Amino acid sequence: MNPIKQEINKIAIPSRLHEHSVRGVERAKRERKGSGRGWLKKQMLAAVLAAALIVPTTAFAYQTLLADELYGSFQEVKKHFLGATMEGYLLFDAKLLQAQGELRKEDYKEFKELLSVVISAKVEYGDNYGNIDYSQIPQQRLKELRSVYFDIQPYFDQLNGQRSSKEVLSPEQYEEYIDALMMYEQIMVQSGIKNAAQVEQVPARLQNEFIKARNLLWEVNEKLMK
């Protein structure tokens, strides 16, 4: 039996997947209200890794993982991202299950296509944690990837139980928001950190840009929560 199925066999199967998904969204809302940094860590994962990990592991009731369709297997993920864990992989798969259940068929298809582009970029350009230094990738690829982020972010918002940032913000504000998400991720790579909890390790020369991006993300989050 492979490691993924061994992990799944340890998990209690619930009677109603949707109820667990809803509770996951509500838990995320409470966490965002209680801790700005805690929310930011999850929101960055959602924005760039497509995995706002808000669905509990007990939401699994199947043996075939949707995540395998994008990554191949957890073993393949470990080859590229040393910081990957089985728990994170299972939670990412739960997020895909939530998307499959909540999005319309055509929207889910588009979501997976966009997500596939993001994941390919993470594999090709990402560090051990899947974060990208966008200043180091070809300009044409950067332009294409930025366009994908523009299109996929509203799906992340919906799956996080928030209003669409693309609808709430003006076109100019939305562009600034996407750029801030990318800048935040870029500075994490340049600082050698893996998550928002290590912000004190950001070098002084990057502090201004980092704080600017972080504050904009917090500001947008407040608007989406209203």
Buried (B, 14 or more C-beta within 10 A) or exposed (E): EEEBEEBBEEBEEBEEBEEBBBBBBEEBBEBBEEEBEBBBBBBBBBBBBBBBBBBBBBBBBEEEBBBBEBBEBBEBBBEBBEEBEBEBBBBBBBBBBBBEEBBEEEBBEBBBEBBBBBBEBBBEBBBEBBBBBBEEBEEEEBEEBBEBBBBBBBBBBBBBBBBBBBEBBEEEBBEBBBBBBBBBBBBBBBBEBBBBEEBEEBEEEBEEBBEEBBEBBBEBBEBBEE
